[in-house]
């Protein structure tokens, strides 16, 4: 379960970074 949360967190972080990069 902890591994799944870690992968989800990294995936969300990457999507968030790409989102902000797209905005700017």
N, C-alpha and C positions, 0 to 999 in steps of 0.2 A: 504493500500500500504506500509506504514511504517513497519508494522508487517512482511509483506512478505520479504521486504529488510532485516530486522533483522534476520529472519530465514535463508535466503539465505547466509547472511554474516557468521552466525554461522556454517552453513553446509560447506561453502567454507573453513572456518578456520580449521574445524576438518579434512577435506580432505587434506589440506595443511600440517597440523601437522603430519598426518599419512604418507604423502608422504615423508616429510623430515626425519621422524623416520625410514622409510623403507630404505632411502638412507644411513643414518648413521648405 
